[in-house]
Amino acid sequence: MKKELTREQIEELTIKIKQGTATEAERLDFDTWYSRQAERTFHVPENLATSERALKDTIYQHIEQELGFNKSSRSRIVLWRRVAVAASILVFLSAGLYFAFDNPSPAVQSVAAMKEDFAPGSNKAILTLSGGRRIILTDAKNGQLAKQGNTVINKTADGKVVYGSGAGEASIAINTMSTPRGGQYHLTLADGTDVWLNAASSITYPAAFTGKNREVEITGEVYFQVAHNAAKPFRVKSKDQMVEVLGTHFNINAYENEASTKTTLLEGSVALSSSDQRILIKPGEQSVFNKNRFVVTDADVKEAVAWKNGYFHFVDTDIQTLMRQISRWYDVDVEFVGPISKDTFTGRISRFRNISQVLKIVKSSDVQLTFEGRRIMVSM
């Protein structure tokens, strides 16, 4: 008999199905696991004075019971309903408990009662072609968007832009994809490299890689899954640094309003260079470039790539850093008034919840939030 899926495996399958990247075998594993569950009522003890560990254990024991639905259905609608329910429970398990034990209930209620609430970001981007033509991708129909030389640019049914080669001469046209605040997007370059852009980010790249190197330039935060090509190194230029790889998975956080540039390596190897320094990092390591020097540390990979997987993941995060993430994803302005709280915040929650749900973690501290339209005033 096949071993029962772990919570981490369920979470991974949920994300893959939501992103449309799950294989048939993975979808079958998820559906089989789901169909085994009996219909029972999930119960959290009212007395939250019990230990966090005890409450977590109680919730973990009942997670499968909570996810019981119609066993016979295999329709896409039921599958997506299952994904939604599984995601909501897993988010509660991985994030809500952090907040519940650190937050007094009146503060939580005040957030829930907020009149000001904003929907999360979504797939939004603008593709600017070399001649200056701008394509708003949310408005563009699926299918061919443009052709440059022998490169055909298509928008797929799952909302991704893919560059593919056809007959004819390769084009050296330089294009830019940019996301606004409240946007993210997935792009496949002509060499097969997959690129994910976080909110308020951009990548500039050629329609086809014709030289000795494959070189792109980014701003903001971008995750790369580079197609291997030993004869053509892949180079990423961001503020004050250059990253060079042959084929690998890595994340770069290079927002202008962040104090440092962080490069996190998940797989393969990466060489980083600045005007006077060159270093190598290994999988599981993170380079922090600040004040003209690199510092290499062990990475919290889950935190670094949480955004790509659909989460906010805070680990002892200060209020200013946290609110910058909120500002970018929910397209709101943030203004600090008076002294700045020294509180730090830890938790994990879906990026696809309304802002009021995410801000529960902030409202429970000594931080005060005041809404004025799409501006949040932060004070103590």
C-alpha positions as CSV (number, residue, x, y, z in Angstrom):
1,M,0.0,0.0,0.0
2,K,1.3,3.4,-0.9
3,K,2.6,5.5,2.0
4,E,0.3,8.4,3.1
5,L,1.3,11.8,1.8
6,T,2.9,14.2,4.3
7,R,1.7,17.7,5.0
8,E,4.6,19.1,3.0
9,Q,3.8,16.9,0.0
10,I,0.2,17.9,0.1
11,E,1.2,21.6,0.2
12,E,3.6,21.0,-2.8
13,L,1.0,19.2,-4.8
14,T,-1.6,22.0,-4.0
15,I,0.8,24.6,-5.3
16,K,1.7,22.6,-8.5
17,I,-2.0,22.0,-9.4
18,K,-2.8,25.7,-8.8
19,Q,0.1,26.7,-11.0
20,G,-0.8,24.1,-13.7
21,T,2.6,22.4,-13.4
22,A,1.5,19.1,-11.8
23,T,2.0,15.9,-13.8
24,E,-0.8,13.4,-14.3
25,A,0.8,11.1,-11.7
26,E,0.9,14.0,-9.2
27,R,-2.7,14.9,-9.8
28,L,-3.6,11.3,-9.3
29,D,-1.7,11.1,-6.0
30,F,-3.5,14.2,-4.8
31,D,-6.9,12.9,-5.9
32,T,-6.3,9.5,-4.3
33,W,-5.2,11.0,-1.0
34,Y,-8.2,13.3,-1.0
35,S,-10.7,10.6,-1.8
36,R,-9.5,8.5,1.2
37,Q,-10.6,11.1,3.7
38,A,-13.7,10.6,5.7
39,E,-16.2,13.4,6.3
40,R,-15.7,14.6,9.9
41,T,-15.9,17.9,11.7
42,F,-12.7,19.8,12.4
43,H,-12.5,21.2,15.9
44,V,-10.0,23.6,17.5
45,P,-10.3,23.8,21.3
46,E,-11.7,27.2,22.4
47,N,-9.2,27.5,25.1
48,L,-6.1,28.8,23.3
49,A,-4.2,28.8,26.6
50,T,-3.1,25.3,25.8
51,S,0.4,25.0,24.4
52,E,1.1,25.8,20.8
53,R,2.6,22.3,20.3
54,A,-0.5,20.7,21.7
55,L,-2.8,22.8,19.5
56,K,-0.7,22.1,16.4
57,D,-0.8,18.4,17.2
58,T,-4.6,18.5,17.5
59,I,-4.9,20.3,14.1
60,Y,-2.5,18.0,12.3
61,Q,-4.5,15.0,13.6
62,H,-7.6,16.4,12.0
63,I,-6.4,17.9,8.8
64,E,-7.3,14.8,6.7
65,Q,-10.7,14.7,8.3
66,E,-11.3,18.3,7.4
67,L,-10.6,17.7,3.7
68,G,-13.3,15.0,3.1
69,F,-15.5,15.6,0.1
70,N,-17.4,13.6,-2.5
71,K,-15.3,10.5,-3.1
72,S,-16.6,9.6,-6.5
73,S,-16.1,12.9,-8.4
74,R,-13.1,13.4,-10.7
75,S,-14.2,16.5,-12.4
76,R,-11.9,19.5,-12.7
77,I,-14.4,21.7,-10.7
78,V,-14.2,19.3,-7.8
79,L,-10.4,19.0,-8.1
80,W,-10.1,22.8,-7.9
81,R,-12.5,22.9,-4.9
82,R,-10.3,20.4,-3.2
83,V,-7.2,22.4,-4.0
84,A,-8.8,25.5,-2.6
85,V,-9.8,23.7,0.6
86,A,-6.4,22.0,1.0
87,A,-4.7,25.3,0.5
88,S,-6.8,27.1,3.1
89,I,-6.2,24.4,5.7
90,L,-2.5,24.2,5.0
91,V,-2.1,28.0,5.2
92,F,-3.8,27.9,8.6
93,L,-1.5,25.2,9.8
94,S,1.7,26.8,8.5
95,A,0.9,30.4,9.3
96,G,-2.2,30.9,11.4
97,L,-0.8,29.4,14.6
98,Y,2.2,31.8,14.6
99,F,-0.3,34.6,14.6
100,A,-2.9,33.1,17.0
101,F,-0.4,32.6,19.8
102,D,1.2,36.0,19.4
103,N,-2.0,38.0,18.9
104,P,-4.6,39.0,21.4
105,S,-8.1,38.3,20.1
106,P,-9.3,42.0,20.2
107,A,-6.6,42.9,17.7
108,V,-7.5,40.1,15.4
109,Q,-11.2,41.2,15.5
110,S,-10.3,44.7,14.7
111,V,-8.5,43.6,11.5
112,A,-11.4,41.4,10.5
113,A,-13.8,44.3,10.9
114,M,-11.7,46.7,8.8
115,K,-13.7,48.4,6.1
116,E,-10.5,49.0,4.1
117,D,-9.6,45.8,2.4
118,F,-7.7,45.2,-0.8
119,A,-7.6,42.1,-3.1
120,P,-4.2,40.4,-3.6
121,G,-2.1,40.8,-6.7
122,S,-2.5,38.6,-9.8
123,N,-0.9,37.8,-13.2
124,K,-0.3,41.3,-14.7
125,A,2.6,42.5,-16.8
126,I,3.5,44.6,-19.8
127,L,5.6,43.4,-22.7
128,T,7.5,46.1,-24.4
129,L,8.9,45.1,-27.8
130,S,12.1,46.5,-29.3
131,G,10.2,49.0,-31.5
132,G,8.4,50.4,-28.6
133,R,5.1,48.6,-29.0
134,R,3.6,47.8,-25.6
135,I,1.4,44.8,-25.0
136,I,-0.8,44.7,-21.9
137,L,-0.8,41.0,-21.2
138,T,-3.9,40.9,-19.1
139,D,-5.8,42.3,-22.2
140,A,-4.0,40.2,-24.8
141,K,-5.7,37.2,-26.3
142,N,-4.1,33.8,-26.1
143,G,-2.0,32.8,-29.2
144,Q,0.7,34.7,-31.1
145,L,1.5,38.1,-29.8
146,A,4.3,39.1,-32.1
147,K,7.1,37.7,-34.4
148,Q,10.7,39.0,-34.4
149,G,12.9,37.4,-37.0
150,N,12.4,33.7,-36.6
151,T,11.2,34.1,-33.0
152,V,7.5,33.7,-32.3
153,I,6.1,35.2,-29.1
154,N,3.0,33.4,-27.8
155,K,0.7,33.8,-24.8
156,T,-0.5,30.4,-23.5
157,A,-3.9,29.4,-22.1
158,D,-2.4,29.3,-18.6
159,G,-1.3,32.9,-18.8
160,K,2.4,32.5,-19.6
161,V,4.5,34.2,-22.4
162,V,6.7,31.8,-24.4
163,Y,9.4,32.6,-26.9
164,G,9.9,29.9,-29.6
165,S,12.1,29.6,-32.7
166,G,10.8,29.1,-36.2
167,A,12.2,29.2,-39.7
168,G,14.3,32.2,-40.7
169,E,17.1,34.4,-39.3
170,A,17.4,35.0,-35.5
171,S,16.4,38.4,-34.3
172,I,18.6,40.5,-31.9
173,A,15.6,42.6,-30.9
174,I,15.7,43.6,-27.2
175,N,12.4,43.3,-25.3
176,T,11.4,44.1,-21.7
177,M,8.7,42.5,-19.5
178,S,7.7,44.5,-16.5
179,T,5.2,43.9,-13.7
180,P,3.4,46.7,-11.9
181,R,2.8,46.7,-8.1
182,G,0.2,44.0,-7.6
183,G,1.4,41.9,-10.5
184,Q,3.5,38.8,-11.2
185,Y,4.3,36.9,-14.4
186,H,5.9,33.8,-15.9
187,L,8.0,34.0,-19.0
188,T,9.9,31.4,-21.0
189,L,12.9,32.8,-22.9
190,A,14.0,31.6,-26.4
191,D,16.6,29.2,-24.9
192,G,14.0,27.5,-22.7
193,T,14.9,29.3,-19.5
194,D,11.9,29.9,-17.2
195,V,11.6,33.2,-15.5
196,W,9.1,34.3,-12.8
197,L,8.8,38.0,-12.0
198,N,7.6,39.2,-8.6
199,A,5.6,42.5,-8.3
200,A,7.3,45.8,-9.4
201,S,10.0,43.9,-11.3
202,S,11.4,43.8,-14.8
203,I,13.6,41.8,-17.1
204,T,15.3,43.0,-20.3
205,Y,16.4,40.3,-22.8
206,P,16.9,39.5,-26.5
207,A,14.3,37.8,-28.5
208,A,17.0,35.2,-29.4
209,F,20.4,34.5,-27.8
210,T,22.8,34.8,-30.8
211,G,26.1,35.6,-29.1
212,K,28.6,33.7,-26.9
213,N,26.6,34.5,-23.7
214,R,23.0,34.6,-22.8
215,E,22.7,37.9,-21.0
216,V,19.6,39.6,-19.4
217,E,19.1,42.5,-17.0
218,I,16.7,42.7,-14.1
219,T,15.2,45.0,-11.5
220,G,13.1,43.9,-8.5
221,E,12.8,40.2,-7.7
222,V,13.1,37.4,-10.2
223,Y,13.4,33.6,-10.0
224,F,15.3,31.8,-12.7
225,Q,15.2,28.2,-13.8
226,V,18.0,28.3,-16.4
227,A,18.2,25.9,-19.3
228,H,21.6,24.2,-19.3
229,N,24.0,25.1,-22.1
230,A,27.7,24.6,-21.4
231,A,28.7,26.5,-24.5
232,K,26.7,29.6,-23.6
233,P,26.8,30.9,-20.0
234,F,23.7,32.6,-18.7
235,R,24.4,36.0,-17.2
236,V,22.1,38.2,-15.1
237,K,22.9,41.8,-14.5
238,S,21.2,43.5,-11.5
239,K,22.1,46.5,-9.4
240,D,25.8,46.5,-8.7
241,Q,26.4,42.7,-9.4
242,M,26.5,40.2,-12.2
243,V,25.5,36.5,-11.8
244,E,26.8,33.9,-14.2
245,V,25.6,30.3,-14.5
246,L,25.4,27.4,-17.0
247,G,22.1,25.9,-15.8
248,T,20.6,26.3,-12.4
249,H,17.7,27.5,-10.2
250,F,18.2,30.7,-8.2
251,N,16.4,33.8,-6.9
252,I,17.6,37.4,-7.0
253,N,16.0,40.1,-4.9
254,A,17.4,43.4,-6.1
255,Y,14.7,46.0,-5.4
256,E,16.1,49.5,-5.4
257,N,14.4,50.3,-2.0
258,E,16.1,47.3,-0.3
259,A,19.4,47.8,1.4
260,S,21.1,44.8,-0.2
261,T,20.9,42.5,-3.2
262,K,20.2,38.9,-2.2
263,T,21.0,35.9,-4.5
264,T,19.7,32.5,-3.2
265,L,20.9,29.3,-4.9
266,L,18.6,26.2,-5.0
267,E,20.4,24.1,-7.5
268,G,23.6,24.1,-9.5
269,S,26.4,26.6,-9.1
270,V,26.6,30.4,-9.4
271,A,29.4,32.9,-9.8
272,L,28.8,36.4,-8.6
273,S,30.9,39.4,-9.4
274,S,31.0,43.1,-8.7
275,S,33.5,45.8,-9.8
276,D,36.3,44.3,-7.6
277,Q,35.1,41.0,-6.2
278,R,34.1,37.5,-7.5
279,I,32.6,34.7,-5.4
280,L,31.0,31.3,-5.9
281,I,28.0,30.0,-3.9
282,K,26.7,26.5,-3.5
283,P,23.1,25.2,-3.3
284,G,21.5,26.3,0.0
285,E,23.6,29.4,0.3
286,Q,22.7,33.0,-0.1
287,S,24.9,35.9,-1.1
288,V,24.1,39.3,0.4
289,F,25.7,42.2,-1.5
290,N,25.8,45.4,0.5
291,K,28.3,48.3,0.7
292,N,30.4,46.9,-2.2
293,R,31.0,43.5,-0.6
294,F,29.5,40.0,-0.8
295,V,28.7,38.1,2.4
296,V,27.7,34.4,2.0
297,T,25.4,32.7,4.5
298,D,23.3,29.6,4.8
299,A,20.0,30.4,3.1
300,D,16.4,30.0,4.4
301,V,15.3,28.8,1.0
302,K,11.7,28.6,1.9
303,E,11.7,32.2,2.9
304,A,13.6,33.3,-0.2
305,V,11.3,31.7,-2.8
306,A,8.0,31.8,-0.8
307,W,6.7,34.5,-3.1
308,K,7.0,32.3,-6.2
309,N,5.2,29.5,-4.4
310,G,2.3,31.8,-3.4
311,Y,3.2,32.8,0.2
312,F,4.4,35.5,2.4
313,H,7.1,34.0,4.6
314,F,8.4,36.2,7.4
315,V,11.2,35.2,9.7
316,D,12.0,37.8,12.4
317,T,11.1,40.4,9.7
318,D,11.1,44.1,10.7
319,I,8.1,46.2,10.1
320,Q,9.6,48.3,7.3
321,T,10.7,45.2,5.3
322,L,7.3,43.6,5.9
323,M,5.4,46.6,4.8
324,R,7.5,47.0,1.6
325,Q,6.4,43.5,0.6
326,I,2.8,44.4,1.4
327,S,3.0,47.7,-0.6
328,R,4.3,45.9,-3.7
329,W,1.9,43.0,-3.7
330,Y,-1.3,44.9,-2.8
331,D,-0.4,48.1,-4.7
332,V,-0.8,50.4,-1.7
333,D,1.4,53.2,-0.4
334,V,2.9,53.0,3.0
335,E,3.9,55.9,5.2
336,F,5.6,55.7,8.6
337,V,4.6,58.3,11.1
338,G,6.7,59.0,14.2
339,P,9.0,56.4,15.9
340,I,9.3,53.0,14.1
341,S,8.5,49.9,16.0
342,K,11.4,47.5,16.7
343,D,9.0,44.5,16.7
344,T,9.8,41.6,14.4
345,F,7.3,39.2,12.8
346,T,7.4,35.5,12.0
347,G,4.7,33.7,10.0
348,R,3.7,32.2,6.7
349,I,0.4,32.9,4.9
350,S,-0.9,32.8,1.4
351,R,-0.3,35.8,-0.8
352,F,-3.7,35.3,-2.3
353,R,-5.6,36.4,0.7
354,N,-7.0,39.9,1.1
355,I,-4.8,42.4,2.8
356,S,-6.8,42.4,6.1
357,Q,-6.0,38.7,6.6
358,V,-2.2,39.2,6.1
359,L,-2.1,42.3,8.3
360,K,-3.4,40.4,11.3
361,I,0.2,39.7,12.2
362,V,0.9,43.4,12.3
363,K,-2.2,44.5,14.1
364,S,-1.4,42.2,17.0
365,S,1.8,44.2,17.9
366,D,2.2,47.7,19.2
367,V,2.0,48.9,15.5
368,Q,-1.0,50.9,14.6
369,L,-2.4,51.0,11.0
370,T,-4.6,53.8,9.6
371,F,-6.0,53.6,6.1
372,E,-6.5,56.6,3.9
373,G,-7.7,55.3,0.6
374,R,-4.8,53.2,-0.8
375,R,-2.3,54.7,1.7
376,I,-1.5,52.9,5.0
377,M,-0.2,55.1,7.8
378,V,2.0,53.1,10.2
379,S,2.6,54.4,13.7
380,M,3.1,53.2,17.3
